[in-house]
């Protein structure tokens, strides 16, 4: 993904230039001092507050006589320094500063998300309750924006911003990472983590005997499309992509290398003799991800190294702890729900094209 974005930058001939916020935005401030007086109205206007979730959105209320801000604006919490993009018109509290683009250059959510991410990265937690944000402080801050040269003039590269965010959106959609809303079952699973009952199990009793890969020397490897797993942390242990006629292990299994490091494999692969394979194919993928973490905790506790390698027989004897049902069997549903919820929580901080900042954008550029 990073290679795609880097190539996109090269294709547009992007150069980065400093811009002062005071030259890009007019800074306003909300005028709601008492939220309790707001009247809920499902057909009303969006009420935005200084929240760190849901893009600051609290709910819809009657307009009344509050200052209305237009969409395609950025907001910053005065006490938090958190930056959010607002696509539609809204009202807000006196604890929120609103950056309205001069000349309306933020024309859509792609540009808004891009610029908001850059600004969020720039602020980087420098503001808080002991150092609140103000219009004066914001006006002096500079951010770097992508530019292109056209007709001998330097211009902000809005087309590049749109293409950049569109590329991210497409990637997230294809990889299924756009849904970040927790279901009630997922939320309940997270809330109940401390109350889970745990049981102890042997790997062999759950999955049968583990398998061992077969050695394939580097000199004998033929270039191909099959990931070949060896011991190590770099590239999740994938040392090469091969076309050799080797045993192919199924996806949705767990590998444990010679050092006891466990990894989930969501794809078919080959493996060398320093890798043990736990045959968890029949479990739900999210449950296997949970399982992988439990295996790693047990196998990677410092007992295996160059002098004492982990083998398939060690996997068979390995004992792990898993959440259990009232009947004492592994609680597959809870394991799946916990991992599904955690994935969404993690993704939300990266993917917030839907509900917050796309911090990844700033990281990558």
N, C-alpha and C positions, 0 to 999 in steps of 0.2 A: 504493500500500500504506500509506504513512504517513497519507494522508487517511482510510483505513478505520479505522486504529487511533486516530487523533485523534477521529473520530466516535464510536467505541466508548467512549472515555473520557467524552465529553460525554453519551452516552446513559445511562451509569451514574451520572452526577453525581459524578464522582470528585474528591476533594480529597486532597492529599498531606500526610502527617504523619510526624514523626520518631519513631523507635522505637530504644531502646537494645538492642543485641544481647543483653546480659545479662538483659534482661527477656523475650526471645523464645526463647533457646536455653540449654541446658546444654552446656558445652564439655568434651569428653572427649579422650582421647589413646590412640592405638594402643599395643600392648605387644609388638610383634614387633621384636626387636633383631638377629636374624640370619636373613635371608631364605633363606640356603642350607640351613637346617634344615627348611624347608617341604617337604612331600611332595605332589607334583602328584596331582590326583585330578579327573578330568573330571566327577564327580558331587558334588564337594565344594563348599566355600564360596568365594565370590569373594575374591581377595586384591587389595587396593588399595594402591598405593604412590604416592610423590610424583612422578608422571610428568606431563608436559605433553601427553600424547596418550592416546587410547583411554579417556578419562574416568578415568584413573588405574588402569584395570584391567590386571592383569598376567597372571592366569590363575586357575584353580580349584585349591584345595589341600584337604588334609584339615584338619578343624577343630582337632584336638588340644586344647590347653588355652589357646587364645588368647582374648582379649576379643572378643566378638561384638557388633557394632553393628547395630541394626535399620535397615531401609530407610527411605526418605523422610528422609534426613539430608543435610547438606552437609559436605563435607570441605575443608580448607585445608592446603596444604603449608606446613610451618613455615619452610622455607628459600626457598620460591618465592612464597608468598602466592597461589597459584593456587586458585581456587574451583571445585569440581565438585559436582554433585548426584548422590547415590547412591540408586537406586530400591529395590534389594534389599539384604538383610543381607550383611555383609562383615566381614572382619578387615583390619587395617592395621598399619603400622609406627609406631614412636615418633616418626617425623618428620611424622606427619599428625595434625592436630586434627580432631575430629568435632563438628559442631554438631547436637545432637538437639533438635528443636522441643519446647518446653514445651507441654503440653496437646495434643501431636500435631497441631498445626494444619497441618502439611504433609501433606496427605492423598493427594496424587497427584503425578505428574511435572509437570503443568502449574504447580502452585503451587511445587513445588521448583525448577523451572527459572526461574520468574519471580523468586523471592526470591534464588536463587543468582546470577542475572544482575545484580540490583540490588546485591548485596554485592560481586560482582566489580568492578563499575563503581566502587563506593565505594572499594575498596582501591586500585584503579588503579595497581598496581605499586609501592605504598609500602613493601612488605615484600620482603626478599630475604635473601641469605646474610649480609649485614652488619647486617641488622635483622630478626631472625626473629620470626615470629608467636608470640604466647603467649595463654593464656586470659585473663590480666589485661588485655592490650591489647585483645583482642576484646570483652570485656565492656563496655568504655567507648565503643566505636564506635557511632554512630547511623546508621541508614539510613532513607530515606523509603519508605513503603509507601502504596499507594492505599487510601483509606478512603471509606465512605459513611455517611450519617446515617440511622438507622432507630430509630423510636420514641424520638426525642430523644437517642439515644446514637450516638457515633462508633464504627464497627466497621471492622476490616480487610476490604477488599473482595475476598474469596476468589473469588467468582463472576466478578468482573471479571478476575482473574488467569487463571482457567481460560479465559474467553472470549478473552482477549488472546492466549494461547499457541495456542489452538485456531485462531484466525484466522491466525496465522503459519504453523501447520502446514498449513492448507488452502491458503494461498498457495504455500508451498514445494512441496506435492504437485502442485498444478495446473501450476506452472511447471517441474516436473521436476527440482527442486533438492534432492531428499532423499537421493540416493545419493552418498556421499562416500568410499566405500571404493575405493582404487586397485586395479585389476587388476594381475596380474603383468606384463602387457605395458606398461601405463601406467607402472609403477614402473621397468621396464627402460628405457623411453624417457626418463624424467627422469634416470636415473642415467647415461645414455649421451650426454647433451647435449654435453658437452665433446669427445666423440669423433666427432661428426657430420662428414660430408664435405659441403661446400657447393659449389654451382655458380652461375654467373651467367646470368641469363636476361633477355630483353626482354619486356615486358608484351605487346606485339603478337604476338610469336611464341607465347606461351602461350594468349592469349585472343582474338586477332583485334583489330580496331580498336575503340578505346573510343568511347563515345557521349557526347554533350553534351546537357544539359537545355535547356529553352527558357524564356525569360523570361516571368514572369507577375507583373505589377505587383500590389502589395498591394491597390490599389483595385479590381482586377478579380477578386480571389479570392472564390469562393463557399464558404461554410462547408460542410464535408462530413466524410468519414471517411478520406480518403487523406492520408497524411503527405506534406508538400511540403518537400523538402530544399533548403536554400540554404547559403551559406558561413557558417561560424561554429562555435563550440564549444558554445554554450548549447543545451541540449536535443538534443545530438548533431546540430545543424544543422537540426533540424526547426523551421521558422518558422511553419507553419500546417497546419491540417487542412482540405483543400479538397474541393469537389464539382465542380470544373471538368473539362471534357473535355480532359485532357492525356495525353501519352504516359506509360504506366505501365511503370516499370522493374521487372524481376523481383527477387524476394527472393534471398538468397544471392549478392549482388553487392557490389562495393566502390565507394564514392564517394570522389573526391578533389576537394576544393574549391579555390578560387582561390589559397589560401595553401599548398596542398600537403598539407593535413591529410586523411589517409585514415580511412575509417570503414566498418565492416561493416554491411550492411543485411540483417536477417533477416526482412524484410517487403517487400511491394510498395510502391512510392512514386513520386511525381513529383519532378522536379528542375528547378531554374532553370539559366540559361546559365552560371553560375559554377561548375557542378558537372560533373565528368567521371565517367563510369560504366565500370568495368572488368567485362566480362561473364564472370564466374567461375561462372555458374549450375551448370555440370556438375560442379564439384568438390564433394567432401564438405564440409559446413558447417564442421566443425572445421578442416579444411585451409584453408578460405577465411579463417577467423579468424587462423590463423597467417600466411597470405599478407598479410592486411591489415596486420599488424604489420611485416612486411618491406617492404611498399610505403611505409608511413608513415615508416620509418627512412630510406628513400631520397628520398622526395618532400618531407619536412618537415624539411630540414636547413638552412633559412634562405635558400634560393635564390629562394623565391617570396614576394611581398608585394604591396602595392597597386600598386607601379610595375612589377612583373613577375608577372603572373597565371599560374596553372597552367591549361592548357587540355587538351582531349582529346588533341591532338597530342603534348603533353608526356607524357601517360600512355603513348602508343604507343612513345615513344623511351626511356621510363624503364627502367633496368636495376636488377634486384634480385638478391639472393642467397637461395637456397633450399636446404634439405637435399636431397641427391641419393642415389640408389641406386648400386649398383656399375655399373649400365649408364649412369649419368650423367643420368638423368631425375629430375624432382622426386619426392621420396619422400613421397607422399601419406599413406601409412599412418603414418609417423613423425610427420609434422606433426599429423595428427589425434589421435594418442595423446598427444603433448605437450600440446596444448590441452585435451584431455579431462582429463588429469591435473591440469593447472594450475587448471582450473575447479573440480575437486573439492577441491584444496588450499585455494583461496580460499573456496569455499563452506563448507568444514568450520569455518572460524573464525567464520562467521556463523550457520550453521545448526545449531549443535551441540545441537539437541533430541535428536539421535541419539547423540552421543558426547562432548559437552562442554557448554560454556556457550553460551547464545544471547546473545552480546554485543549483537546488534542490539536486543534487547528493551530493555536499559538505555539504548542510544543513543536510541531512539525515545521513551521515556518521560521 
